[in-house]
Structure formats: structure tokens, C-alpha cells
Amino acid sequence: MQKTEIVIIGAGPAGSACALLLADAGKEVVLLDKAAFPRDKICGDALSPDVINQLVKIRPSLRERFDQQTDRQRITGLRMIAPNKEEFVLYLNQNQEKNIEGFVMPRMEFDRTLNEEVRIHPKIKLIENCKVDKVTVVADGVQLETSEGEFHALSIVGADGAHSIVAKQLAGFEMDRNHYCAALRVYYDNVEWDQPKDLIELHFIPEVSPGYLWIFPMEGNKANVGIGMLSKHVAEKNVNLRSELDKALKSHPSISPRFKNAMARESVKGFGIPLGSKKFPISGNRFLLVGDAASLVDPMTGEGVGNALRSGRFAAEHLLEALKINRFDAAYNKAYDRRIYKAMWSEFRISRAFQKFFTNPRRVNWLTGFLNRNKKLHQKMNKWFLEDHLMTHWNKPSFYFKKILNLK
Ligand SMILES: Cc1cc2nc3c(=O)[nH]c(=O)nc-3n(C[C@H](O)[C@H](O)[C@H](O)COP(=O)(O)OP(=O)(O)OC[C@H]3O[C@@H](n4cnc5c(N)ncnc54)[C@H](O)[C@@H]3O)c2cc1C
């Protein structure tokens, strides 16, 4: 049995962020993943400005490595197409000085960027092709049964994604369809653009509501195309997401003409998205959960990479304190849950409200028209959402107070 202080299960963005921060603080870390890197992760591949900020906070060299990648498309905004085909565009860069950037970059490449730093770190022991099957908390730590033998750690981090074994076996996590999204992805070559190519596109089609079909431009004439819908509604309305995607690409008036010469590069692939719209214990005796294992995906947009990195960072900071005083018990670890939800819960709540609002296609039509008719409000919304972090501060009266003063 291999013994160590900290074992992290899963070397995606959440696990890698946590490992790098612990290792940079001088701790020996064992990082296990059932896959061998580079590995694909089914995803929309959209990286919000928050992702880039998190990279810098974890290690400035990650940003430099990220900037060297060529297989990425810079994004300047998003195009939302309502069920009645009316559309409006939200730009990221209202204020050029702030240089807010987003990207679409295949997760194969993004995760490789993180993995390259993990792999060469002298304090991280990365073990690939190592599937964790069983986790058991014992008196002096946690025992792991894996395809590569047994491990013992003082504490573990569950960074093993949407189907987390750690969340199921230690936190008693059960999938709740009302807080889970079913999603499909397929890469296409030779897609045509009728608009500037630096906008991500969200098509709200009534058959998959609440949810949307996305077309995310990639480097060259490639696109990441997918569809996602709340699992509860998939089950209740008996929706076949694969055929809805196929139908839209073949016959939707504003989508199909651009795919007439396009070729799928792979078969359609599906994966779950655990949404952050429901709180559950994300730590316990000798374990912490991060990223998708902790259900930290934005309920409206489906973005999870930024919070995966952020939670990996918070977990590392929590563990560094825990190691100093040798405390890994559930009561001590509650401080981690509090920090995560303090940082993310208000954003999740407003996103959940938007998700519910978007359940009715007529409301989406109304909102799109309303924003198009009210250019000033539209511009202000751009600024409030993307530069002033409305999603983080919406429940603080001081936010509105400052806005009112500024508006005068
Ligand atoms: C279709 C789809 C589209 C999405 N689009 C976007 C998007 O455009 N932008 C965005 O920000 N987010 C998006 N997301 C969400 C995003 O993919 C996740 O939030 C993000 O990958 C979470 O990172 P993570 O490190 O927590 O988990 P993951 O990236 O899933 O990494 C988990 C790792 O754990 C390993 N693992 C799992 N089980 C075990 C085990 N038993 N033993 C050992 N290793 C194990 C896996 O091999 C994997 O490497 C999307 C998700 C889906 C499904």
C-alpha cells in the first residue's frame, strides 16, 4: 500500500489546480486519473474570462503556456437566438482597456496545458490509467482501492468529475434530475459563418427548453456543436436529444444552411452536467469535493471550468491550513463548504432564476425583443454583467447604489 498525505482523484482542471497549488507550497501530492493524458473531455470548450483569471491565480506560467496554444478561437461576445429567430448580441469587450477575453479551445488541448505543468512538477506523482473503485474512511485516513493497487492518505480530494465515485461513496451524492443537465457534443469541420466568427451562439429552440443548442466557433472552420437540457424535462417530455440535434442541423432555418457542406468529425457523444442549483455537503471526514464532483456548474450557462479551477484552488488553501494543525475532520472541513458557497451561491441562484425564466419560449422571445428595442439598457446590461460582475453582486444593495450614483 502506498502512503501519502494527500491523494487527489481526477486530473482534470479541478484536480490539476489543487495539485499544483499544494505542490507549489511544498507538499507531496499523489494525483490519480483513470485516463492517460492528453485525453478528451466532452465539453462545449468555451472558456470564459473567469477561466483565464483563475489560471493566473493558480500559476502565472499557466497563462503563458495557454497563450502559446494556437488551437484556440478568441471570443468577443455571444449571440443569442430566440425561438422566434430574433437575436441579440452581448459583447465582452465594452471597455477595451479591461481586455476581457474568452476563448473556445478543445478540452484535449486546454487540459493538456495544465497537465504539462503537473507532469513536470517534482512534488506531484501523477499516476495515469489508474481507476479508483472504492474509497473507505478509516481511523487514521482514507484507503483507496484502485486498478493500480491500494493507497492510503490522511485526506483526499474528489476531483473525479460528474460521475464522481468520491461524491457517491463518501458524500452520499445522488443525481437529482431537477439539478442535472443532459448534454451532447459533436465536432464539425467545414462549417459556414453568416456573422463574425468570434461570437459563440446559443440557439433557444422550443423542443429543448430549458436548454439550448450551441455552435461554438473553433480555430479554422471547425465548430463545437452541442445541445443541453435539464434532465428532468428530458425525462418528463420524453425528449430525444440526439434526434433534436440532428433535426436542427438538417432543417432549422438559421442553422441548417451553414451545415450543408459540414462534416461531423466524430459520432455524437453525451455526458452529464451536475448543476450548482442545489446545495449538498461537499466535504466530510477526511475528504473535499471539487469541480463537477461538487456540482459547481452554472445552472444557466453550463459553464463549469472556471469553478472547477476556483474550487481546486480553495481546496488546496484549505488543506494547507488543515495540514498545519493536523485536522481533517468533518467539522473542520465545513469551512471549505462555507467558502465555496459564499463565493458561488448567489451567482448560482440568479442563474437558476434565469434558467426557470427561459423555460417558457415566449419569455425568451419577449426578452430578446425588449433588449433589442432598448439599446441603452442593452449596453448597460453588457457592462453590468461582464465588467461589473452583476452575477456576483446582484444581492448586495451597495451594487445598485453605486450604479445609481454612476448613472446620474
Ligand atoms: C456537453 C458538455 C458541455 C460543456 N460545456 C462547457 C463549456 O463550454 N464551458 C465550461 O466552462 N464548461 C462546460 N461544461 C462543464 C465542464 O466540462 C466541467 O465543468 C469541467 O470539465 C469540470 O472539471 P473537473 O476537473 O471537475 O472534471 P473533469 O474535467 O470531468 O475531470 C475529471 C477527471 O477525473 C477522472 N476520473 C473520473 N472518475 C475517476 C475514477 N474513478 N478514478 C480515477 N479517475 C477518475 C477523469 O478521467 C477526468 O480526467 C460542459 C460539460 C458538458 C458535459
The ligand as an SDF file (V2000), in Angstrom:
LIG
                    3D

 53 58  0  0  0  0  0  0  0  0999 V2000
  -21.5200   18.5420  -23.1130 C   0  0  0  0  0  0  0  0  0  0  0  0
  -20.8840   19.4680  -22.1120 C   0  0  0  0  0  0  0  0  0  0  0  0
  -20.5900   20.7730  -22.4660 C   0  0  0  0  0  0  0  0  0  0  0  0
  -19.9540   21.6370  -21.5630 C   0  0  0  0  0  0  0  0  0  0  0  0
  -19.5860   22.8770  -21.9870 N   0  0  0  0  0  0  0  0  0  0  0  0
  -18.8660   23.6700  -21.1690 C   0  0  0  0  0  0  0  0  0  0  0  0
  -18.3360   24.8930  -21.6440 C   0  0  0  0  0  0  0  0  0  0  0  0
  -18.4740   25.2420  -22.8270 O   0  0  0  0  0  0  0  0  0  0  0  0
  -17.6330   25.6790  -20.7870 N   0  0  0  0  0  0  0  0  0  0  0  0
  -17.4280   25.2940  -19.4880 C   0  0  0  0  0  0  0  0  0  0  0  0
  -16.7910   26.0660  -18.7280 O   0  0  0  0  0  0  0  0  0  0  0  0
  -17.9020   24.1090  -19.0190 N   0  0  0  0  0  0  0  0  0  0  0  0
  -18.5860   23.2860  -19.8200 C   0  0  0  0  0  0  0  0  0  0  0  0
  -19.0100   22.0520  -19.3700 N   0  0  0  0  0  0  0  0  0  0  0  0
  -18.6960   21.6620  -17.9760 C   0  0  0  0  0  0  0  0  0  0  0  0
  -17.2110   21.2620  -17.8590 C   0  0  0  0  0  0  0  0  0  0  0  0
  -16.8970   20.2960  -18.8100 O   0  0  0  0  0  0  0  0  0  0  0  0
  -16.9160   20.7370  -16.4460 C   0  0  0  0  0  0  0  0  0  0  0  0
  -17.4730   21.6200  -15.5050 O   0  0  0  0  0  0  0  0  0  0  0  0
  -15.4240   20.5870  -16.1730 C   0  0  0  0  0  0  0  0  0  0  0  0
  -14.8430   19.6460  -17.0260 O   0  0  0  0  0  0  0  0  0  0  0  0
  -15.1960   20.1590  -14.7160 C   0  0  0  0  0  0  0  0  0  0  0  0
  -13.8340   19.8850  -14.4860 O   0  0  0  0  0  0  0  0  0  0  0  0
  -13.4160   18.7920  -13.3910 P   0  0  0  0  0  0  0  0  0  0  0  0
  -11.9430   18.8750  -13.2510 O   0  0  0  0  0  0  0  0  0  0  0  0
  -14.2550   18.9400  -12.1830 O   0  0  0  0  0  0  0  0  0  0  0  0
  -13.8500   17.3960  -14.0070 O   0  0  0  0  0  0  0  0  0  0  0  0
  -13.3820   16.6580  -15.3480 P   0  0  0  0  0  0  0  0  0  0  0  0
  -12.8510   17.6100  -16.3120 O   0  0  0  0  0  0  0  0  0  0  0  0
  -14.5210   15.7910  -15.7440 O   0  0  0  0  0  0  0  0  0  0  0  0
  -12.1750   15.7410  -14.8660 O   0  0  0  0  0  0  0  0  0  0  0  0
  -12.4090   14.6090  -14.0310 C   0  0  0  0  0  0  0  0  0  0  0  0
  -11.2430   13.6440  -14.1820 C   0  0  0  0  0  0  0  0  0  0  0  0
  -11.4480   12.5620  -13.2600 O   0  0  0  0  0  0  0  0  0  0  0  0
  -11.0940   11.3500  -13.8880 C   0  0  0  0  0  0  0  0  0  0  0  0
  -11.8560   10.2750  -13.1890 N   0  0  0  0  0  0  0  0  0  0  0  0
  -13.2010   10.1180  -13.1680 C   0  0  0  0  0  0  0  0  0  0  0  0
  -13.5230    9.0340  -12.4180 N   0  0  0  0  0  0  0  0  0  0  0  0
  -12.3650    8.5140  -11.9750 C   0  0  0  0  0  0  0  0  0  0  0  0
  -12.0380    7.3760  -11.1730 C   0  0  0  0  0  0  0  0  0  0  0  0
  -12.9910    6.5620  -10.6580 N   0  0  0  0  0  0  0  0  0  0  0  0
  -10.7310    7.1040  -10.9120 N   0  0  0  0  0  0  0  0  0  0  0  0
   -9.7460    7.9230  -11.4160 C   0  0  0  0  0  0  0  0  0  0  0  0
  -10.0030    8.9990  -12.1950 N   0  0  0  0  0  0  0  0  0  0  0  0
  -11.3010    9.2900  -12.4530 C   0  0  0  0  0  0  0  0  0  0  0  0
  -11.4870   11.5380  -15.3420 C   0  0  0  0  0  0  0  0  0  0  0  0
  -10.7530   10.6740  -16.2030 O   0  0  0  0  0  0  0  0  0  0  0  0
  -11.1620   13.0080  -15.5740 C   0  0  0  0  0  0  0  0  0  0  0  0
   -9.8860   13.2000  -16.1220 O   0  0  0  0  0  0  0  0  0  0  0  0
  -19.6540   21.1760  -20.2380 C   0  0  0  0  0  0  0  0  0  0  0  0
  -19.9670   19.8480  -19.8700 C   0  0  0  0  0  0  0  0  0  0  0  0
  -20.5670   19.0140  -20.7940 C   0  0  0  0  0  0  0  0  0  0  0  0
  -20.8550   17.5840  -20.3870 C   0  0  0  0  0  0  0  0  0  0  0  0
  1  2  1  0
  2  3  1  0
  2 52  2  0
  3  4  2  0
  4  5  1  0
  4 50  1  0
  5  6  2  0
  6  7  1  0
  6 13  1  0
  7  8  2  0
  7  9  1  0
  9 10  1  0
 10 11  2  0
 10 12  1  0
 12 13  2  0
 13 14  1  0
 14 15  1  0
 14 50  1  0
 15 16  1  0
 16 17  1  0
 16 18  1  0
 18 19  1  0
 18 20  1  0
 20 21  1  0
 20 22  1  0
 22 23  1  0
 23 24  1  0
 24 25  2  0
 24 26  1  0
 24 27  1  0
 27 28  1  0
 28 29  2  0
 28 30  1  0
 28 31  1  0
 31 32  1  0
 32 33  1  0
 33 34  1  0
 33 48  1  0
 34 35  1  0
 35 36  1  0
 35 46  1  0
 36 37  1  0
 36 45  1  0
 37 38  2  0
 38 39  1  0
 39 40  1  0
 39 45  2  0
 40 41  1  0
 40 42  2  0
 42 43  1  0
 43 44  2  0
 44 45  1  0
 46 47  1  0
 46 48  1  0
 48 49  1  0
 50 51  2  0
 51 52  1  0
 52 53  1  0
M  END
$$$$
